[in-house]
């Protein structure tokens, strides 16, 4: 009977981008809405600012993730190309290099060399990519995937406080947006922690702290500068 396991590390690529995007969407849009509302702007100005923040933030997340992850992909490609050239001119040296890695991990030198030879016979570049460079199918950079997950999750996250602002009366807009956004952040932290195998409480608290701090600071800025300008 074949044993099959599903590991959480397979989720690293998309989970990081999705959590980062949703968290930023909730925090930045809620903070923006609260800051503008604290400056005593009217409902139209608040909603327009929130919508503009949603669109600009989603595009910024997509571009930022694509560029940064593409840089990682370029680095991986360059390292693999260098390894390919070294394998073409110095097979024995590459065997010794790989065997040295296995010795450090606890294998005896003779066994380490035999393992290195067999792995290189099967897939020399793959063996060096995985064990020397730390590049695997799980961790390899996927720029487009990161960009799409970040942008879409940001937009979904941003739509939550924006929707609350649209439904709330002006008298209660700030507390409603703040409380609901903290609830959404706690839920996001718990879901992300569960997907990653971490504790739910810890995952919720760490996003709650930074979210509450961001909203408090922007509310203060809106109140101070709104009063000063007005």
N, C-alpha and C positions, 0 to 999 in steps of 0.2 A: 504493500500500500504506500502510495507516494505521500510524503509529509509536506504540507504547504503552509507557510506562515505569511501573514501580512504584517509588515513592520511600519511603524509610524514615520520612519525616516523617508519613506517613499512620498510622503506628503510635503516635505520640506519646501520644495520649489513654489508650489501654488499656495500653500498655507501661509507662508511668510508674507507673500504679496497681498493675499486677500485680507489677512488680519491687519496689516499695515494700512491698506487702503481704507477699509471700513472704519478703523480707529481714527484715522486722519479726517475722514469724511464727517464723522459724528462730532469730533472735538472742534475742528476748524469751523464748520458751519454753525454749530451751536454757539461757539464763542463769538463768531461774526454777528449772528442774529442778536445775541444778548448785548454785545457792545454797541450795535447800532440802536437797539431799543433803549438802552440805558442813556443814550444821547438824546432821547425824547424825539426820535424821528417818527414819521407816520407809518402806518401799516404798509403802504405801497413801497416806501423806501426800504423798509426792513425786508420785505419779500424779494424785491429786486436785488438787494445786496446778497441775500442768501442764495438766490438762483444763480447770480453771477459767480459767487464763490463755489457753488457746486460744479458748474461747467468748467471754470478755470482750474479748479482743484483736480478734477478728473483728468483733464488734458495734461496738467503738470505732472500728475502721478504717472500717467502713461509714458510721457516723454522721459521723465527722470528714471523710471524703472528700466525702460528700454535701453537708454544710453548706458546706465551703470552696469546692467547685466550683460549688455553687449560687450562692454569693456572686459568683463570677466571672461566671456566667451572668446574674445580675441586673444586674451592671455593664455587660455587653455589651448587654443589652436596653435599658437606660437610654440608653446612648450611641447606639444605633441609632435610638431614638425621637427623640432630640434631632436627629440627622442628618436624619431624615425631615421634621421640622418646618422645618429650615433649607432643605431642598430645595424645600419647598412655597412659601417666601416669598422666596428669593433664589437663583434658578437661576444667574444670571451670577456671583454671588460664589462659588458652589460650583464652577463651571467654573474660575474663576481659582485657587481653592484647590487643586483637583486638578491643574491644569496646573503650578502652582508645585512640586508634589511631583515631577512628571515632569521638570521642568527641573533640580531638584536631583539627579536620577538620571542626568542626562546628555543629555536631549533638548533640541533647540533650542526656543525659546519658541513659534514658529509651529506646529511639529510637536506639541509638548506640548499646546497648546490644542486642536488637531485631534483628538488621541488622547482627550483629556478629553471633548470633545463627543461623539465616537462611542461611547465607553464608557458615558457617561451616557444616551445615546439607547437603548442596549441594556439597561442595568440601572444606573440612577443610584445607588440605595442600595447595591447590591452593590459598585460601583466604589469608593465612599467607605468602605464597611466594610472592604474589602480593603486599599486603598492609603493611606487616611487613618487608620483605626482599627486596622489590623492584624488584623482578624477575618476568618477564612476557614472553609471547610468542614472543613479539617484541624484548625485550632486551636480551633474553637469549643468551649465548655464543655459537657460531657455529664455531669451530676451522677449520674444513675442508673447509667450505665455505670461511672464511676469507683468508686462505692460497691460495686457487685457484684464488679468485678474485685479490688478491695482486700480485701474480706471473704473471698472464696473463695480467693484466693492466700495470704492470711494463714493461713487454716485449713489449707491444704495444707502450707505451710511449717512451721507449728507441729506438725502431725501427725508430721513426720519425727523430730525429737528426742524427742518423746513416745513414739513407737513404739520407738525405740532404748532409751529408759529402761525401757519395759515388758519388753523382751526381755533386757536386761542383768542380770547378777547384781549384787548390791549392792556387792561388792568392786570391781567394774570399772565401775560405772555412770558415775561422773564422767568418767574418761578416754574411755570409749566414746562418751558423749554429746558431749563436747567435740570429739573427733577427727572423728566422723561429721558433726557440725554444721558444722565448718570445711570439710569436703569438700563438703557440700551448698551452703554459701555460695560456695565457689570455682566450683562448677558453675553456680550461679545467676548469678554475676558474668560468667562466660564466655558463657553463653547470652544474657544481656541485652546484653552488649557486641557479640556477633555480630548480634543483631537490630537493634541501633542503629548498626552499622557501625563500631564502635570496636575497639581492640586487645583480644584475649582476656586476655592477661596483666595488663594494666592494670585491666581490669574485674574480674578475680578478686582482685587484690591489695587494691583499695580496699575491698571488702566483707570480706575476710579480716581486715584490720587492725582494723576497728571491731567485728567479731564476736568476735575473740579478746579484745579489750580489755573488752568487755561481760561476757563469761563469766569472765574473770579477776577483775574487780571484784566481781561477785556471789558468786563462790566465796570470795573473801576476806571479804566481809561475812557470808556464811553461817557461815564458820568462826569468825570473831571473835565475832559476836553469839550464835551457837549455843552456843559454849563459855561465854560470859558468862551467858547465861540458864540453861543447863543447870547 
